[in-house]
Amino acid sequence: MKAYPHHYTAGARGAPAGLVPLSVEGLPPIESAPPPEFDGPGGVWSPETLLVASIADCFILTFRSIARATRFEWDDLHCTVEGVLDRVAGVPYFTRFTTRATLTIRAGANQEKAREHLERAEKLCLISNSLRSERLLEIEVVVVAP
């Protein structure tokens, strides 16, 4: 890993109407629009869905790093994140993020270690740590035959 601080730059360009292309140097562009809850068209990424997806992505990548460092073997990690956008004191912001993680491991793997690694991944996720919202973690460990 490179030394801190890390710097990330992204861009967007908008017109009075239509989709907003998002860009990062060296990556394919993606398009964004308001979600249906804000009278957007739906069917396209929104700032809200991008934020929630980035938490799920960060959680899995953090877990992967922890598992690699501890040589913990696992088969699959499915993660969904629900973000609750509310208005508090007249200001809209995400008040809570619930991460639901289902980890699949093989019979004989340490289930307690699996839970500890999932909890640690939630605590170390830099995206979640950058937000002021309440954070909840729901864990399910599924054991499959080898």
C-alpha positions in Angstrom: 0.0 0.0 0.0 1.2 3.5 -0.8 1.8 6.0 2.1 -1.0 8.3 3.2 -2.5 10.7 2.3 -4.1 9.2 -0.8 -5.9 11.6 -3.3 -8.8 10.7 -5.5 -10.3 12.9 -8.2 -13.6 12.4 -10.1 -15.5 14.7 -12.4 -19.0 15.3 -13.5 -20.5 17.5 -16.2 -24.2 18.5 -16.3 -26.6 20.4 -18.5 -30.0 21.8 -17.5 -31.6 18.4 -18.1 -30.6 14.8 -18.8 -28.1 12.4 -17.4 -24.9 13.5 -15.7 -21.7 11.7 -17.0 -19.3 10.8 -14.2 -15.6 10.4 -15.0 -12.4 9.3 -13.5 -9.2 9.3 -15.5 -8.4 5.8 -16.9 -11.9 4.4 -16.2 -15.0 4.1 -18.4 -17.6 6.8 -17.7 -20.9 6.0 -15.9 -24.1 8.0 -16.0 -26.0 9.4 -13.1 -29.4 11.0 -12.5 -31.6 11.6 -9.5 -33.3 8.5 -8.1 -37.1 8.0 -8.5 -37.5 9.3 -4.9 -36.4 12.7 -6.2 -38.4 12.4 -9.4 -35.6 11.0 -11.4 -36.0 8.6 -14.2 -34.8 5.4 -12.5 -32.8 2.8 -14.2 -29.6 4.6 -13.8 -27.1 5.1 -11.0 -27.8 8.0 -8.6 -25.5 9.7 -6.0 -27.5 7.8 -3.4 -27.1 4.4 -4.9 -23.4 5.1 -5.7 -22.8 5.9 -2.0 -24.6 2.8 -0.7 -22.9 0.6 -3.3 -19.5 2.0 -2.3 -20.1 0.9 1.3 -20.9 -2.6 0.1 -17.8 -2.6 -2.2 -15.5 -1.3 0.6 -16.8 -3.9 3.1 -16.0 -6.8 0.7 -12.6 -5.4 -0.2 -11.7 -4.8 3.4 -12.9 -8.3 4.4 -10.8 -9.8 1.5 -7.7 -7.9 2.8 -8.3 -9.2 6.4 -8.8 -12.7 5.2 -5.7 -12.7 3.0 -3.6 -11.3 5.8 -4.8 -14.0 8.2 -4.9 -16.8 5.6 -8.6 -17.3 6.4 -10.2 -19.4 3.7 -13.7 -18.6 2.5 -15.8 -19.2 -0.6 -18.2 -16.3 -1.1 -19.3 -13.1 0.5 -22.6 -11.5 -0.4 -23.2 -8.1 1.0 -26.2 -5.8 0.7 -26.3 -2.3 2.3 -29.5 -0.4 3.0 -29.1 3.3 3.5 -31.9 5.3 5.2 -32.2 8.9 4.0 -34.2 11.0 6.4 -34.6 14.7 7.2 -33.3 15.7 10.6 -33.7 19.3 11.8 -34.7 20.2 8.3 -31.6 18.7 6.7 -31.7 15.5 4.6 -28.9 13.1 5.2 -28.3 9.3 5.5 -29.1 8.5 9.2 -28.4 4.8 9.1 -26.6 2.2 7.0 -27.4 -1.5 7.6 -24.9 -3.9 6.1 -26.1 -7.5 5.7 -23.3 -9.9 5.1 -23.6 -13.6 4.2 -20.3 -15.4 4.2 -20.0 -18.9 2.9 -17.2 -21.0 4.3 -16.4 -24.7 4.2 -17.1 -27.2 6.9 -14.2 -27.2 9.4 -13.5 -23.5 9.0 -13.6 -21.4 12.2 -17.0 -19.8 12.4 -16.1 -17.5 15.2 -13.0 -16.3 13.3 -15.4 -15.7 10.3 -17.6 -13.5 12.4 -14.7 -11.6 13.9 -13.3 -10.9 10.4 -16.7 -9.6 9.2 -17.0 -7.4 12.3 -13.5 -6.1 11.8 -14.2 -5.4 8.1 -17.2 -3.3 9.1 -15.1 -1.3 11.6 -12.2 -0.7 9.2 -14.3 0.2 6.1 -12.9 3.6 5.2 -16.1 4.6 3.3 -18.3 3.9 6.4 -15.7 5.5 8.7 -16.0 8.7 6.6 -19.8 9.0 7.3 -21.6 10.3 10.4 -24.5 7.9 10.2 -25.4 5.0 12.5 -24.0 1.7 11.3 -25.5 -1.7 11.8 -24.1 -5.1 10.8 -26.1 -8.2 10.4 -24.0 -11.4 9.8 -24.9 -14.8 8.5 -22.2 -17.5 8.2 -23.2 -20.4 5.9 -21.2 -23.6 6.2 -21.1 -25.9 3.2 -19.6 -29.4 2.8 -16.1 -29.5 1.4 
